[in-house]
Amino acid sequence: MGSGEGARSIPVVLQCGHVIKPANTGPMQIKPDQLAAKLKQNSLPMIWISGDEPLLVQEACDIVRAHAREQGFTEREVLDAGTNFKWEQLLASGNSLSLFAERKLIDLRLAGKLDDAARDALGAYLDNPNPDNLLLLTSGKIDKQAQSTKWFGKLESLALFCPIWPVSERDLPQWIRQRLQKHGLSADNEAIEVLVERVEGNLLAANQEVEKLRLLVNATHLDAQTVLEAVVDNSRFTVFALTDACLGGNSGRALNILNHLQAEGEEALFILNMLCREIRALAGIKADVNNGMNPHSAMQTRGVWQNRQSLVSGALERHSTGSLQKLLDRARVVDQSVKGLLDNRPWDEIASLTLGLSNPRLLVGVV
């Protein structure tokens, strides 16, 4: 972009809650919830959200999309950059004019790594960006080695880059506490321990528990007993009950719970992620057992709680390596359906995955 195009804001990089200004200006601390404000301070053609934590990536993208709507980007185009993606589509989308002369958000979702074709296309896009478009790129984690390359430096200089890092086991209690505080709730240490034990490191599950506590509990301060009672009162129809029904081979109960969750407005993507979590765990344990490990040791190694080992054992007996792979293939179709990349009905696809997990004989073909 030449100087004749007018002054532009200084590009910044968000990393682990820090804003790093270019060259010799030095780092400046910000909080994650300041992302919206930082977007308003900078006018850049691309926002890059990078990370492997679904909840945090989704929330960051929601902030960008809300900002885009406020700035008049009323049209949105989703590009799923999978294995067979033609990167010419990005350039074509950037150059295409809207029939209604609307500003457009291009939601580009990268499934794999940035190969040469992807880097070239992004570089070409940023060399001459359409001022009526805003590009939101989401990708997996970009490691430090990649961040030191010339191609990354070029993209970074023209974009707001926001890597999302997982919350460590050590930091999870504080993360949950902060989530509660956002809803005007506080909790003692024992209550936090109950929640940490329940969610097993899954942020999507942790966020769901916080949301349910906000709705179920009248008090503003939570102790362990209050949390346990809320969990018991709400345990009949939860995603955890759904996964337990699937692992237990109870297809009818699983579908009943799924229908209830849909009626209650549960997020389809959250349910999908929880089902995939169980499928990947089963596949990992199955591989360990096939390699000679004792099933009990394999479950312990994979972090299966003692009170769930009988459920997992039963699921392992019903499933083969092949059926678990088919479930993972099916899950990819479900993910694309939920995100609107396929015309399939998302809840029907989730029901199909639920039936396949509960009983491999009910597995349907993978599109």
C-alpha positions as CSV (number, residue, x, y, z in Angstrom):
1,M,0.0,0.0,0.0
2,G,1.5,3.3,-1.1
3,S,1.6,6.5,0.9
4,G,-0.9,8.0,-1.5
5,E,-3.6,5.9,0.1
6,G,-3.6,7.9,3.3
7,A,-2.4,7.3,6.8
8,R,-3.0,3.8,8.2
9,S,-2.9,2.6,11.7
10,I,0.2,0.9,13.1
11,P,-0.2,-2.9,12.9
12,V,-0.2,-4.7,16.2
13,V,0.1,-8.3,17.2
14,L,-1.9,-9.8,20.1
15,Q,-0.1,-12.7,21.8
16,C,-1.1,-14.3,25.0
17,G,-2.9,-11.2,26.2
18,H,0.0,-8.9,25.1
19,V,0.1,-6.2,22.4
20,I,3.5,-6.1,20.7
21,K,4.1,-3.0,18.7
22,P,6.5,-3.1,15.8
23,A,10.2,-2.5,16.1
24,N,11.4,-0.5,19.1
25,T,8.2,0.7,20.7
26,G,8.3,-2.1,23.3
27,P,5.5,-4.4,24.5
28,M,2.3,-3.3,26.2
29,Q,0.0,-5.4,28.4
30,I,-3.7,-5.7,27.5
31,K,-6.4,-8.0,28.7
32,P,-8.1,-10.5,26.3
33,D,-11.4,-8.7,26.6
34,Q,-9.8,-5.6,25.1
35,L,-9.7,-7.2,21.7
36,A,-12.8,-5.3,20.6
37,A,-11.3,-2.0,21.6
38,K,-8.0,-2.8,19.8
39,L,-9.9,-3.6,16.6
40,K,-11.5,-0.1,16.8
41,Q,-8.1,1.5,17.1
42,N,-6.7,-0.3,14.0
43,S,-7.9,-0.4,10.4
44,L,-6.3,-3.5,8.8
45,P,-7.4,-5.7,5.9
46,M,-6.9,-9.0,7.8
47,I,-7.6,-10.3,11.3
48,W,-5.8,-13.6,11.9
49,I,-7.0,-15.8,14.8
50,S,-4.7,-18.8,15.4
51,G,-5.1,-21.6,17.9
52,D,-6.3,-25.1,18.8
53,E,-8.7,-24.2,21.6
54,P,-12.3,-24.2,20.0
55,L,-14.0,-22.1,22.7
56,L,-11.4,-19.4,22.8
57,V,-11.0,-19.2,19.1
58,Q,-14.8,-19.1,18.6
59,E,-15.1,-16.2,21.1
60,A,-12.3,-14.3,19.5
61,C,-14.0,-14.7,16.1
62,D,-17.3,-13.6,17.5
63,I,-15.7,-10.4,18.6
64,V,-14.3,-9.8,15.2
65,R,-17.6,-10.5,13.5
66,A,-19.4,-8.2,15.9
67,H,-16.9,-5.5,15.1
68,A,-17.3,-6.1,11.4
69,R,-21.1,-5.7,11.6
70,E,-20.6,-2.4,13.5
71,Q,-18.3,-1.2,10.7
72,G,-20.8,-1.9,8.0
73,F,-19.6,-5.3,6.8
74,T,-23.1,-6.6,6.4
75,E,-22.3,-9.4,3.9
76,R,-20.4,-12.5,4.9
77,E,-18.8,-15.2,2.8
78,V,-17.4,-18.4,4.4
79,L,-14.5,-20.1,2.6
80,D,-13.5,-23.5,4.0
81,A,-9.9,-23.9,3.1
82,G,-9.6,-27.7,3.3
83,T,-7.3,-30.1,1.4
84,N,-8.7,-29.4,-2.1
85,F,-9.3,-25.7,-1.6
86,K,-8.4,-23.6,-4.7
87,W,-6.7,-20.5,-3.4
88,E,-7.8,-18.6,-6.5
89,Q,-11.2,-18.5,-4.7
90,L,-9.8,-16.1,-2.1
91,L,-8.5,-13.7,-4.7
92,A,-11.8,-14.0,-6.7
93,S,-13.8,-13.3,-3.5
94,G,-11.7,-10.3,-2.7
95,N,-12.1,-8.8,-6.2
96,S,-15.8,-9.6,-6.6
97,L,-18.4,-6.9,-6.2
98,S,-21.5,-7.4,-4.1
99,L,-24.8,-7.1,-6.0
100,F,-26.0,-4.8,-3.3
101,A,-22.8,-2.8,-2.9
102,E,-22.4,-4.0,0.6
103,R,-19.1,-4.3,2.5
104,K,-18.1,-7.9,3.0
105,L,-16.5,-10.0,5.7
106,I,-14.6,-12.9,4.2
107,D,-14.5,-15.7,6.8
108,L,-11.6,-17.9,5.7
109,R,-11.2,-21.1,7.8
110,L,-7.9,-22.9,7.3
111,A,-8.1,-26.7,8.0
112,G,-4.4,-27.5,7.6
113,K,-1.1,-25.8,7.5
114,L,-0.2,-22.7,5.4
115,D,1.5,-24.2,2.4
116,D,3.2,-22.3,-0.4
117,A,-0.1,-21.8,-2.3
118,A,-1.8,-20.4,0.8
119,R,1.1,-18.1,1.6
120,D,1.3,-16.8,-2.0
121,A,-2.5,-16.2,-2.1
122,L,-2.6,-14.4,1.2
123,G,0.4,-12.3,0.2
124,A,-1.2,-11.4,-3.1
125,Y,-4.5,-10.6,-1.4
126,L,-2.8,-8.3,1.1
127,D,-0.7,-6.6,-1.6
128,N,-3.9,-5.0,-2.9
129,P,-6.7,-5.5,-0.5
130,N,-10.2,-4.4,-1.4
131,P,-11.1,-1.6,1.1
132,D,-14.7,-2.9,1.1
133,N,-13.7,-6.3,2.4
134,L,-12.4,-7.5,5.8
135,L,-10.6,-10.9,5.9
136,L,-11.0,-13.0,9.0
137,L,-8.5,-15.9,8.8
138,T,-8.8,-18.7,11.4
139,S,-6.1,-21.4,11.6
140,G,-4.5,-23.9,13.9
141,K,-1.6,-22.9,16.1
142,I,1.3,-21.2,14.4
143,D,4.5,-22.3,16.1
144,K,7.4,-20.0,17.0
145,Q,9.6,-21.4,14.2
146,A,6.9,-20.4,11.6
147,Q,6.6,-17.0,13.2
148,S,10.3,-16.3,12.6
149,T,10.0,-16.7,8.8
150,K,9.9,-14.0,6.2
151,W,6.4,-14.9,4.9
152,F,5.0,-14.7,8.4
153,G,6.6,-11.3,8.9
154,K,5.0,-10.0,5.7
155,L,1.5,-11.3,6.6
156,E,1.9,-10.1,10.2
157,S,2.8,-6.5,9.1
158,L,-0.5,-6.2,7.3
159,A,-2.8,-8.0,9.8
160,L,-3.9,-8.1,13.4
161,F,-2.6,-11.5,14.5
162,C,-4.2,-13.1,17.6
163,P,-2.8,-16.4,18.7
164,I,-4.9,-18.3,21.2
165,W,-3.1,-20.5,23.6
166,P,-4.6,-23.4,25.7
167,V,-5.4,-22.8,29.3
168,S,-3.0,-25.0,31.4
169,E,-4.1,-27.3,34.1
170,R,-2.5,-25.0,36.6
171,D,-4.4,-21.9,35.3
172,L,-7.8,-23.6,34.8
173,P,-9.1,-22.7,38.4
174,Q,-8.4,-19.0,37.8
175,W,-9.9,-19.2,34.4
176,I,-13.1,-20.6,35.8
177,R,-13.1,-18.1,38.6
178,Q,-12.8,-15.2,36.0
179,R,-15.7,-16.7,34.0
180,L,-17.9,-16.8,37.1
181,Q,-16.9,-13.2,37.9
182,K,-18.1,-12.0,34.5
183,H,-21.6,-13.2,35.5
184,G,-21.4,-11.6,38.9
185,L,-20.6,-14.9,40.7
186,S,-17.9,-15.8,43.2
187,A,-16.8,-19.2,44.5
188,D,-14.7,-20.6,47.3
189,N,-11.7,-22.8,46.5
190,E,-13.7,-26.1,47.1
191,A,-16.4,-25.1,44.7
192,I,-13.7,-24.3,42.1
193,E,-12.1,-27.7,42.7
194,V,-15.4,-29.4,42.1
195,L,-15.8,-27.6,38.8
196,V,-12.2,-28.4,37.7
197,E,-12.7,-32.1,38.5
198,R,-16.0,-32.2,36.6
199,V,-14.8,-30.6,33.4
200,E,-11.5,-32.5,33.1
201,G,-9.6,-29.7,31.4
202,N,-12.2,-29.1,28.7
203,L,-12.9,-25.4,28.3
204,L,-16.2,-25.9,26.4
205,A,-17.4,-28.1,29.3
206,A,-16.2,-25.5,31.8
207,N,-18.0,-22.7,30.1
208,Q,-21.2,-24.8,29.9
209,E,-21.0,-25.5,33.6
210,V,-20.6,-21.8,34.4
211,E,-23.5,-20.9,32.2
212,K,-25.7,-23.5,33.9
213,L,-24.7,-22.3,37.4
214,R,-25.6,-18.8,36.3
215,L,-29.1,-19.9,35.4
216,L,-29.7,-22.5,38.2
217,V,-28.3,-20.9,41.3
218,N,-29.9,-17.8,43.0
219,A,-26.9,-17.0,45.2
220,T,-24.0,-14.9,44.0
221,H,-21.5,-16.8,46.1
222,L,-21.0,-20.5,45.4
223,D,-19.7,-23.1,47.8
224,A,-19.0,-26.8,47.0
225,Q,-22.4,-28.0,48.2
226,T,-24.2,-25.5,46.1
227,V,-22.2,-26.6,43.0
228,L,-22.8,-30.3,43.7
229,E,-26.5,-29.8,44.2
230,A,-26.8,-27.8,40.9
231,V,-24.9,-30.6,39.1
232,V,-27.2,-33.2,40.5
233,D,-30.4,-31.2,39.8
234,N,-29.3,-30.7,36.2
235,S,-27.6,-34.1,35.5
236,R,-30.5,-35.8,33.8
237,F,-30.2,-34.0,30.5
238,T,-26.7,-32.8,30.0
239,V,-24.1,-33.4,27.3
240,F,-22.3,-35.6,29.8
241,A,-25.4,-37.7,30.2
242,L,-25.5,-37.9,26.4
243,T,-21.9,-39.2,26.1
244,D,-22.5,-41.7,28.9
245,A,-25.6,-43.0,27.2
246,C,-23.6,-43.4,24.0
247,L,-20.7,-45.2,25.7
248,G,-23.2,-47.4,27.5
249,G,-24.8,-48.4,24.2
250,N,-28.2,-47.0,25.1
251,S,-29.2,-45.5,21.7
252,G,-32.8,-44.7,22.7
253,R,-31.8,-42.7,25.8
254,A,-29.0,-41.0,23.9
255,L,-31.5,-39.7,21.2
256,N,-34.0,-38.6,23.9
257,I,-31.3,-36.6,25.7
258,L,-30.1,-35.1,22.3
259,N,-33.7,-34.1,21.5
260,H,-34.0,-32.4,24.9
261,L,-30.7,-30.6,24.5
262,Q,-31.8,-29.3,21.1
263,A,-35.1,-28.1,22.5
264,E,-33.2,-26.4,25.3
265,G,-31.1,-24.4,22.8
266,E,-27.8,-26.2,23.5
267,E,-25.1,-25.3,21.0
268,A,-24.7,-28.0,18.3
269,L,-21.0,-27.3,18.0
270,F,-20.5,-27.9,21.7
271,I,-22.3,-31.2,21.5
272,L,-20.2,-32.2,18.5
273,N,-17.0,-31.4,20.3
274,M,-17.9,-33.4,23.3
275,L,-18.9,-36.4,21.2
276,C,-15.6,-36.1,19.2
277,R,-13.7,-36.0,22.5
278,E,-15.1,-39.4,23.4
279,I,-14.5,-40.9,20.0
280,R,-10.8,-39.7,19.9
281,A,-10.3,-41.0,23.4
282,L,-11.7,-44.4,22.4
283,A,-9.6,-44.5,19.3
284,G,-6.5,-43.7,21.4
285,I,-7.2,-46.4,23.9
286,K,-8.0,-48.9,21.2
287,A,-4.6,-48.2,19.5
288,D,-2.9,-48.7,22.9
289,V,-4.6,-52.0,23.4
290,N,-3.8,-53.1,19.9
291,N,-0.2,-52.4,20.6
292,G,-0.2,-54.7,23.6
293,M,-1.2,-52.5,26.5
294,N,-3.6,-53.8,29.2
295,P,-7.0,-52.1,28.7
296,H,-7.1,-50.9,32.3
297,S,-3.6,-49.4,32.0
298,A,-4.6,-47.8,28.7
299,M,-7.6,-46.2,30.2
300,Q,-5.6,-44.9,33.2
301,T,-2.9,-43.5,30.8
302,R,-5.6,-41.7,28.8
303,G,-7.1,-40.2,32.0
304,V,-10.3,-42.1,32.2
305,W,-11.8,-41.8,35.6
306,Q,-12.4,-45.0,37.7
307,N,-16.2,-44.5,37.7
308,R,-16.3,-44.3,33.9
309,Q,-14.0,-47.2,33.1
310,S,-16.9,-49.7,32.8
311,L,-18.7,-47.5,30.3
312,V,-15.5,-47.1,28.3
313,S,-14.7,-50.8,28.4
314,G,-18.1,-51.6,27.0
315,A,-17.7,-49.1,24.2
316,L,-14.3,-50.6,23.4
317,E,-15.8,-54.0,23.1
318,R,-18.5,-52.9,20.7
319,H,-16.2,-50.8,18.5
320,S,-13.3,-51.7,16.2
321,T,-10.5,-49.5,15.0
322,G,-12.4,-49.3,11.7
323,S,-15.7,-48.2,13.2
324,L,-14.0,-45.5,15.3
325,Q,-12.3,-44.2,12.1
326,K,-15.7,-44.1,10.4
327,L,-17.0,-42.1,13.3
328,L,-14.2,-39.6,13.0
329,D,-14.9,-39.4,9.2
330,R,-18.6,-38.8,10.0
331,A,-17.7,-36.2,12.6
332,R,-16.0,-34.1,9.9
333,V,-19.2,-34.2,7.8
334,V,-21.2,-33.1,10.9
335,D,-18.7,-30.3,11.6
336,Q,-19.2,-29.0,8.0
337,S,-23.0,-29.3,8.4
338,V,-23.0,-27.4,11.7
339,K,-20.9,-24.6,10.2
340,G,-23.1,-24.3,7.2
341,L,-20.5,-25.6,4.7
342,L,-22.8,-28.5,3.7
343,D,-26.6,-28.4,3.1
344,N,-27.2,-31.3,5.5
345,R,-29.4,-30.7,8.5
346,P,-27.0,-30.3,11.5
347,W,-29.1,-31.9,14.1
348,D,-29.9,-34.9,11.9
349,E,-26.2,-35.3,11.4
350,I,-25.5,-35.1,15.1
351,A,-28.2,-37.7,15.7
352,S,-26.5,-40.0,13.1
353,L,-23.2,-39.6,14.9
354,T,-24.8,-40.3,18.3
355,L,-26.4,-43.5,17.0
356,G,-23.1,-44.6,15.5
357,L,-21.2,-44.0,18.7
358,S,-23.8,-45.9,20.8
359,N,-24.0,-48.8,18.3
360,P,-21.5,-49.3,15.5
361,R,-24.1,-51.4,13.6
362,L,-26.1,-48.1,13.2
363,L,-23.3,-46.4,11.4
364,V,-24.4,-44.8,8.1
365,G,-22.3,-44.1,5.1
366,V,-19.9,-41.1,5.2
367,V,-20.5,-38.5,2.6
